[in-house]
Amino acid sequence: MPMQPHEIEALLRETFPDAVIEVGGNDGVHMSAMITDESFRGKNRVQQQRAVYAALKGKMDGPNGDLHALALTTKVPE
């Protein structure tokens, strides 16, 4: 079942409660997210993205995942 932006944001918000989170996309399958959070400080891009994928709790896992593609941008607050 396709995911709506508010559903993705809610999952991310559980792990990143103080983050600035912007989720876009309108087909429920190919989405984008930009997450700015202090927890990314000192982590490389791969570590940051792994943290985000973990927060999605398996929604992107395999061909049967609810979310097919997520264009992901992670940032540290300035």
N, C-alpha and C positions, 0 to 999 in steps of 0.2 A: 504494500500500500504506500503510495507517495506521501512524503512528509511536507508539511507546511512550514514556512519560515518561523512561526511562533513556537512550533514543536522543537525545531532544531535549537532555537535560542533557549528554550526552557532546559533542554539537556545540557547545553553548554554552561548555562547560568548555575547549575548545581555544582560544577567543578570550579567555575570562575565567577564567583558571586559579585566581585567588585570590578569586573572587566567592562570595557566598552565593547559591545557586541553588535555587529550589523550583519544581518542575514538577508540575502537577496535571492531572486529567482522566482519564477512563477509556474513552473511545470511540476514542482514537487519531486523531481528526480535529479535534475541538473541545477545545483544551487551554488551559492557563493557565501563565504563568511569571512569577515574581518574581525579579529579579536585582539584587543589591546589590553594586556594584563601584566602586572608587576611580576607575577610568577615566572614569566618568560626570561627575566633578566638573568644573564650568565649562562643561558642554555643556547645551544646552536639551533639552527632552523629545524633540523630533523627531530631533535628532542622536543621542541615546541609543538611541532605538528603531531608527534606521537601522543603528546598530552591531550591535544584536541581530539584525535581519533579515539583515544581511551574514553574521553568524556561522552562520546556519541554512543557508547555502550552497545557496540555490535551492529548499529544501524547501517554501517557501510560494509559489513562482512559478506564477501562472496556475491555470487549472482542473485541470490535471494534477498539481499539487503534492501531495506526500505529506501535507502539513499544511494543512488548510482554514482553520482559525481559531485564533489564539493571542491570548488576553487577556493583555496584557503590562503589567507594572509594573516600572519601573526606579527604582533609588534609589542615592543616594550614602551610604556608611557615615557614621554619626554620630560 
